[in-house]
Amino acid sequence: MKFLLYRWKAYNQNALEDALIKLGHMVDAFICEIDNLEEDREFEEKLDTYLYCHEYDAVISINYFPVIAKSCNRMGCRYISWTCDSPMLTLYTKSAFLPVNYIFVFDKQVYYEFKARGIKNIWYLPLAVDVERNDYILEYCTDKKYKADVSFVGSLYEKNRYDEMIYMPEYIRGYFDALMNVQMEIYGDNFLERMISDDIEEQLDGKAVHISGDEFIGTPALIVANTTLGMKLASLERKKILNMVSRKVHDTKIYTESNTDDIPLVKNMGKVDYIYDMPKVFAQSKINLNITLRNIKTGIPLRIWDILGAGGFVLTNFQAELPDFFEQGKHLVWYESHDDMMEKLFYYLSHDEERTQIAREGNMLVRKKHTMVERTKELINTVKKAWGLRNED
């Protein structure tokens, strides 16, 4: 089959492209910046022209772009999208219902939500990792500069919309602060959106939600919970956890572009390259912390797959889908409270053999069942079945 891959800054798009090629498919790349995700006439005209001049079985992208869906619909070309962000707010548009769409989401709760909305061509597909790429990078890694007792890779979201909303009434800010403080202590149920009233836009004088046109099919609560409270909560939670850990574990490192003045005992190692250096961090750290964005409702974030694919030990917050794929204490370790996290962190720092065995088992499981090639094969077989074609072996 022949695919046109929309290339942008997605971390895992190279792995998807490589997997498609390994499975015997042809892949061309389309590179053009999108100014407006919902309506961008210049981008759509360029893609329309390209699709008119070339023939593809489908356009494919990491994450969903309404402008691509609209162009594909005009040109009679199928569009496959696989989300790595959740919730994918661009899915909450009328374009998601277009018949050319074949949408894959990694969060099961989001999948059920959109099925209930009436979107037919949507499937649940967990994320995955390119273990062969990691093997190549780690095989030739001789330096040990990424060694650490505890490492965390990610943003602290110190610049977030919540802090910029200086016009917010104090009674609303107090309510939101209380909501975030409670949510921070609860794992397995993300309730922020459910606790925001339908009239939040009116209460904030129309300044909380920016929705272009009449394409949006979500709610103001969805926007506020994920773009405003979600990022602020991530900032608060990550700083709290890293301060807790670094006060007890001297060798705690963070790889980030964020300002770390609020976590002074953590060693800021700066930004790390996703493809060439991040696997080295995961492989050389005794414990890799994963702190999932609360915007991800039940799904397993890409970071967990990345750590396991590099042979690293994962200590993560609980997510509802983790038991569907992993055994607690065999493939990785999850915590259900901050106290539980600290207890498990100390335990596994002092039990080298057990920690190493868990990392090995997690890596072996990923190699057997959750590689990017296997997941891409599942994606292709799913769309082929929908198209009435014969599946691959």
N, C-alpha and C positions, 0 to 999 in steps of 0.2 A: 504494500500500500504506500501511498505518497501523501505526506503531511506537510503543511506549512506551519511552522512553529513561530508564534509571536514571541520575539525575544525582548525581554526587559530585564529588570534587576532582581528577578526571583532567584533565591539561593539554589533551589533544586532543579532549575530548568536544564542545566547542563547534564545532570544525571538522567533526566527524562529523555533528552535528545539521544544520549549515548545508548540508553536502553532500547529505544525505538530502532536505532541502527543495528544493535546487536541482534534484535529480533527479525532483521532482514527488511526493514522498511526504509523508504527514502524520506529524507527530511531536508527541507529548505527553510531558511530563516527569513522572517519579515521583521525589519527593524525600523520603527518610526515612533517618535514620542507622541503620547496622547496628552492633550491639554485638558480635555474634559471627558471623564470616563463615560458619561451618559450621552453626550452629543458633541461631536467634534467633526465638523464638516470636512476640514482639510484632511484629517486622518482617514475618514471614511472614503473620501474620493480616491485617495492613494490606494487603499486596500481594495476598493471596488475595481479600480483599473488593473491592479495586479491579478486579482482573481479572474477578471475577464480575459487576461492574456495567458493565464496558466491554468492547468487543470489539476486539482487535488481531491483526494478522497475526503479530506477534512482539514480545517484550520484547528490548531491545538494550542492551548496556553496554560500556564500555571496561573491560577486565579481566573475569575470571570470578569470580562469586559463587555458592557452593554454595546459599546460602539462596534466591537467586532461581531457580536451577535446580529446587530442590525445590518451590517455590511454583508455578512454571510447569508442572511435571509433574503436580501435583495438579489444577490448573485447566485442563489440556489446552491450554496455550499454548506456542508455540515460544519458545526462548531463544537469541539470538545474542550471543556475546561475542567481543571482539577484544582480545587482550592487548597491552599496551605495556610490561609488565614481564616479565622472564624470569630464571630460571624462575618461572612463575606457580604458587606453591606450593599455592594453592587448587585447582588442577587435579589434584593428587595426592590426590584424595578419591574415594570411591565414587560421588558425585553426578555426576562427569564422564561416567559411562557412561549416564546417563539419556537416553532416546530423544528428548526434546524439545530437547536441546542441539545447537547448531551453532556450533562453536568454531573461532576463527581465531587462529593464533599467528604471530609475526613471526620466530621463531628456527627455522631449518630442522632443526637437530639435535633440538630439542624436538618438532617435528612428527613426525619419524621415530620418536622414542621412544614417543610416545603412539599412533601407528599400530600399532607393534609390540605395545603393550599391549592392543590390540583395540578402541580407540575408533574408531567408524566415521565419525561426523560431525565430523571435524576437518580443517582445511585450513591450508596455509601461505599467509600474506598479509603481505608487508612493510608497514611503516608508511609514512606519507605526510605531506604538509604543505599547508596552505591558503595558496597563493601570492597569491590575490586579497586576502585579509585583510592579508598583509604589504605588498602594493603600496599599499593604502589608507593604512596606518600610515606607511610610508616616504615617501609622496608629500607628506605634510604635516609632515614632520619637518625643521625648519630649524636646530635647535641641534646642536652637534657635541660635546656633553659625553661621548659614548660613544667618542670616538676613542681608539685605543690601538695600539701595535705588536702586542701579544699580549694576548688575552683568554681567560679561562676562566669558564664559567658552570656552577656546580654545587656540591654539598656536599662537605665534606672528611670527613664521617662521624667527627668527632673523638669523638662519643659513640657507642660501639658495644658490642655484647654481649661481644666478646672481652675488652676491658679490664675489664668488670664481673665476669668469671669469676675472682674471686680464689681460689676453691677449686680451681682446676685444678692437678693435679700438675705439678711442674717438668719431668719427662721428657716429658709430653705437650705442655706449652707450648713446650719446646725443639724438639720435632718439628714442631709447627704453625708456629713462627717460621721454621724452615728451609724448610718447604713454601712459605710465602708469599714468602720471599726468592727462591726458585728460580722460582716462578710469575711473579713480577714481571718477570723478565727474558725470559720466553717469550711470544710472541704467536702466535695461531693454534691453540693447543691449551690448553684449560682443564682441568687434570687434578686439581684439588683433591679433588673428590668421589671419584675413583678411588683416591686415596691415603689415604683414611680407612677404618679397619677397621670391620667390622660390629658389633663389640662396644664401640664408642666410648661409647655410652650407659652401659654397665656400668662402663667405666673412669672415667667422670666421675660415678659414683654417682647416675645418673639425673637429673642437673641440667642436661644440655646441651640436651635436646630437650623441648619442651612441645607435646604432641599431644593434642587433645581427642577423647575417645571412640575408637571403632574405625573411624572413617571414613577415616583416613589410609592411603594405599597406597604412600607413598614409604618411604625409609629414613632412619635417624638420620644417616647420612653426608650425605644430600641436605640435611637441615636444617642441620647443622653447617657444611658447606661454603659454604652460601649466606647464612645469617642471621648466622653468627658469623665465619668466616674471610673471607667475601666482603667484608663491610663494613670489616673491619680492613685487609684488603689494599687496598681502595679508598682508605682514609685514608693508608696508607703510600705508595702509589704516587703519588697526587695531590700529596702534600706533597713527595715527592722530585722529581717532574718540575717542579713550580712553583718549587722552590728552584733547580734546575738552570737553568731559563730566566731567572728574575729576577736571578741573579748575572751574567748576560751581557747581558740586555736590560732597560734601566732602566724602560721604559714597559710593565710587565706588570701587568695588572689581573685581579682576580677578583671575580665577582658572587656573593655567598653570604651566608648567615646564620651560617656556621660561624666559630669562633674561628680566627684566622690568625696567632697568636703564633709558630707554628712555621715560618712562611714570611714573615719580617719585611720582605723586600724587595719583596713583592708588595703592590700597592695594593688594599685591600679596599674595594670600592664598595658593599657591602651587597646586600641582596636586590633583584632586578630582576623586574618584572612580566612574566609569560610572554607575554601577548598583546600588550600595548601598548609595552613597552620592550625586550624581548629581541631582536626583529628589528633594532632600532636598534644594539644592541651588535654583532650579527653583521655588519651592513652597514658599520659604521664602523671595525671592527677590521681591521688589516692581516692578522693571522693569528688564527683561532679554533681553539683547542685542543679536541679531543675526547679524553677519557680514559674509555674504556668500562668499565663495571663488569664484572669478570670473571665475574659470575653470568650474563651474556649469553654463551652458548656460541659461536654462529656468527653471530648476527643483527646487523643494522644498527640501532643505537639511534635513538630519535626525535631526539636532538640533532643528528645528522648531517643528517637531512632538514630540520630547522628552520634550520640554518645555510645550507644550499644554497638553501632556499626564500626566504631573505632576501637572497640575492646575496653571501653571505660566502665567504671562502676557508677551507677546512677542512684542518687538519693533524691526522690521527687515527692512533691505533694500528691495526694491521692486524686485520681481522676476516675470517673465512673467506668470508663472503658478499659482501664488497666487490667482488671482480672480476666477480661475476655482474651487477652493475649499473653499475659505474664503471670508467673507464680511468685507471690510475695516471698522474698528471701531466697529465691532460687535464681531468678533472672535479673532482678533489680530489687530495690527496697523503696517502699513508699511510706510516708508519714501522714498522720491524720490530725496533728496539732503541732504547734511550735515546740512544746515540751517533748513530744514524741520524736520530733526531728532531732533535737539536741541529744536525746538519749541514744538514738540509733547512730547518730554521727560519731559520738564518743566510742560506742561499741565497735563499730566497723573500723575506726582508726586504730583500735588496739587489737584487732583480729585480722591480721594480714592475710593469712591463708584462706579464711572464710570469705573475706572481701574479694580476693583474687579469683576464687572459684565462682562466685556469683557473677563477676564481670565476664568470666570465660563462658559460663552457661548462657548468659544473655547474648553474647556475641554469636555463639553457636546457633541459638534459636533464630536470630536475625538472618544469619547466613542460610539457614535452611528454609525459612518461610517468608521473610520480609525484605528481600532485596528489591531494588528498584526494577530489575528485570522481571521478577516474578509479578510484582504489582502492576507493571505496565502491560504485561501479558494479560492479566486479569481485566484491565481496562479495555484493551483491544478486543478481547473475546466478548466482553459485555456489549460494546458498540456493534460488533459484527453480528451478534445475535439480534440486536435491535434493527439492524439493517437487513436481516435475512440472509447473512453470509455464513460461510462455514468457519468455525473456530479454528484457532491454531492449536497444535498439540502442546 
